[in-house]
């Protein structure tokens, strides 16, 4: 089956329904064919086959704010500090193996959802580590908080960390790379001021806001949350995707147009209505076959075959079925 790689639908709204495959037209029960002279017909019509397609269902979290950053920069600690979420926290790489969500209640009474997005390291956009598994969740967010450790305890350079993570975002999605982003310098209670100043200069160069926080002492946390709440009110909810293969299905009557081609004593009949008719016929049932002949007559196919010169004993082919013609 050919893989197109197209987005069929983005189910991101309440009660949203999309049709991705067209089902076959339903058949008719035996009572549909009842008449005054045939009150208990013994045949019915089968339904038509539906479409088949291989689709990939991809779950993406719905959150307002996404937490970015290398492992061990304090994303889970920050989430547990500002929300009721209780992610697993430990001082080693990849403590968080699945996204965690938490709800922040702002001072003004509003609230927003934060998602801790783990597993993004250098090479994540190419599938290194758990990167691809989690990068997709960031696409749902309107605002990114880029948490960067400025303590120097891990021997990392904050400026380089910023550049590496943003390079991964760009390579994964150019649209995602333009998302509103705030730099959050973490572990400021044990900050290396030289490293922080380097990051502060980078933020000024990039024209980005920078906040200095400590989740342990809660220094700067409330100021950051107040600012996030304010900014979110100015950020519209984006349409993440415009469906590239939008399918709108309507139940329409089959058209009666048909085509007849013949060679020697074989006559091939094709057309939407006649092919739909044959799919519903039970060829092992006499009443069903009688109904088929009447339907072919009503469609004008019998008369057309006669005009084409069909003779008794000739073969009529419709789809994969062959019938012998008789008067």
N, C-alpha and C positions, 0 to 999 in steps of 0.2 A: 504494500500500500504506500503510495507516494506521501512523503512528509513535507508539508508546505511551510511549516514554521510560522504560521500566521496566528494572530490573536483573534479568536472568534467572538469572545465576549469578556467583559470585565464586570464581575458581579460584586459591586461595591456599594450598592444602595439598598435600603430596606425594601423587602418584598419584590425585589427585581427578578424578573423571569426572562430567560432567553431561550430560543429554540435553536439548537445546534445541529439537529438531525431531523429530517422529514420522515415521519412515519408513513407507511403505505395506507392507501385508502381502504377503509374497512369493507368487509364483505356484507352480504345481505342474508338474513335468515330465511328459512323456507316459507314463513308466513308472508314474506314480501311478495312471493310469486303466486299467492292464492288468488283464484278467480271464481266466478260463479260456477263454472264447469269443473274446476280443479280446486276443490276446497282444502285439500290436504296434500300439497305438493311434497315430494320426498327428496327434493334437492335444494341446495343452497349455494351461495357464492362464497368462495374463499376471499380473504383480504389480499391486497397487493403487498409485495415485499417492501419494507422500508429501506432507507439509506443506511449504509454502513460506513463508518469513519473512525479512525484511531485518533483520540484526542488526549491531551495531557491536562490533567486538573492540577493547578498549582495554588497552594494556600499561601496567602500573604496577610500578615497581621494588619489590623486597622489601628493605627495609633497616630496621635498628633505630633509627638516628639520622639525622635530616635536618638539613642545614645551611641556615639561612635567612639572608637579608640582601641588601642592595642590591649591584649589581655593584661590584667593586673593593674590597670590605671585607676580603678575605683568605680567602675560603672555599676556593679551590683551593690556596692556599699551605698552609693549615692541613691540608687533606686529604693533601697530599703529604708533610707533616711527620710526621703520625701514622700513615700507612699506606704501603704500597708502591705506591699509585696514583700515576700520573704525568700529571696533567691539564695542559693547556696553560696557561701562566701568562704574563701580560703586563700592563703598566700602562695598560690602556685598557678601556673599557666592553664588556661582552658578549664577553670572551675565551672564556668557556665557553658553548658552543652546544648541549651535550647533557649529561645527568646523568652524573656519574662516581661509581663505587663504590670503596670501600676497606675493608679489614678491619683493625681495631685489635686487637692482642693485649695484653690487660690483664696486670698483674703477677701476679694470682691464677691465671693460666692460662686464663681464659675469653677469649672474643673476641666482638666485635660488628661489625656492618657500618654504615658511614657513607655517606650519599649526599649529594653536593654538588648541590643543586638550583638551577640558574641561572635567570635570566630573570624574576625576580619583582620588579616595580617598581610604582609607582603606576598603577592601572588594569589590573593583570594579571588580576584576577578578571573583567574585562569583555573580555578578549582583547587588551589592549594589549601590544605586544612579543611575547614568547614565553611570556607568563604562563600562559595556560590549558594550553599544551602541557606545562608542568612542574609546575604546582600539583597535578595529579593524583598525581604521584609522592610527594608529602609524605604523602598519605593512608595510605600503607603503613607509615609510621614510628611508633614508640612514643614517641619523645622528640625534641624540636626544640632545636637549638642556634642561638640567634639571634645571629649575628655582627654587631657594630656597630663601625665605625671611630671611635675616639676621638682620632685624631691631629689632626683638623681640616684635614688636607692637601687634602681634596676640597671644603672649604667647606660641608660638610653639618652639620646639627644631629643628634646621636645620638638625642635624645628624639623629635624629629619623625620620624626614620627608623623608630624602633621603632613609633610609632603608625601610620605609613603601612602598613608591612608587616603588622601585625596587623589593620588594617582590611581589607586584601585577603584575609587568611585567613578573617576572619569572613564577608565577602561571598561567598566561594567555598564555605565549608562551616562552619556553626555548630559542628558536632562537632569539626572540625579546630581551631577557634579555642580549644577547651577542652583541647587536647593539652598535656601537660607540656612546659614551655619554660624553658630556661636562657639568661640573657643572657651573652654572651661579648664583652667589650670587647677589640677587637683593636688591634694596632700600639701596644701599651703602652710599647714602648721609645722611642717618639717621641710619647707621649700628651700631649694638652692636658688638664692636670689639672682645669681648670674644667669642660670638657665631660664628663670622666669622672665628676666629682662630681655633675653633673646627672643622668647616667645611673644612678649609684649611688643617688641619692635616688628616682628613678623605680622602680628595682628594689625598694627598701624599701617604697615606696607600694603596689606591686603584689604584695608578699610573694613575690618571685621571687629565686632565687639569681643572683648575678652573679660572674663570674670575669674576671680581667684577664690577658690573655696576649699574648705576642709569638711568632709562628711563626718569625720570623727568629732570635731569640735563644733560643727555646724556654722563655722565662720563663712560668711558670704552666701550661704545657701538661700536664705529668704530673699535677699536682693536679686539673686539669679532667678528664682521662681517668679517673683513679681514682674521681672522684665519679660520672662518667657510668656506669662499670661497676657501681658500687654501686647507683645508682638504677635501672638497667635490670633488676636482679634483683627489684625490687619492682613493676615495671610488667608486668601481664599482656598477652599478645598479644590484641588486640581482634578481635572479629568485625566486619570493616569494614562488611559489608552483610548485611542479612537479605533474601534474595531476595523480591521483591515479586510475582513471577510464577513460582512454583515449579512445574515440570512433572514429574510422575512418570508415566511411561508403562508400562502393562502390556499384554501381548499376551493379549487375551481373545477368546473365540469370539464371532462375530457373533450377535446375537439374531435369532430367526426371525420376530419380529413384523413385520407389514406392513399397509399400508393401501391400499384400493382406492377410487378415486373415478371416476365416469363421467358423461359427458354425451353424449347421443345414442348414437352408435356408437363412441365413444372411451373406453377404460378405462385409467386411469393407476394404476400400481402403484408404491408407494414403501415403503421399509423398508431397514434396514441390511444385512440378509443378501442380499436380492434385488439391491440396488444393487451390493454387493461382487461378487456372482456375475456380473452383466452386465459389470462393468469387466474381468473376467478372460477373457471369452469372445471368441474369434476368430470373428466373424460370417461370415467368408469360408470357413470350414472346416465341412463337413457334419457330421463327427463331433463337433466342438465344439458345434455347434447342437443336435445330438441330446442331448449331455450337458446342455445348458442346459434343454431341455424336460423331461428326467428330473428335474433339480434343482428346477424350478418345480413339478413334480408332487409331489416329496418335501416341499417347503416348504408344500404345501397351497394353492398359489396357483391352480392350474388348477381345483380344486374350488370355490374361493371365487369365481372368475370366472364359473363356470357358475351359481352361486347368485345372482350379480348379474345374470344374464340375458344373458350374452354369446352372440352368434350367429356362425356362420361368415361371414367377410368383415369382421367388426368389427376395430378397431385396438386393439392393446395397446401402451401407452407406458411404458417404463421408462428413466429418465434421459433421454438424448437419442436413444434408439432407439425405432423404431416397428416393430411386427410385426403381420402379418395373422393373425387367428385362424382355425384350421381344425380340424376334428374328425379 
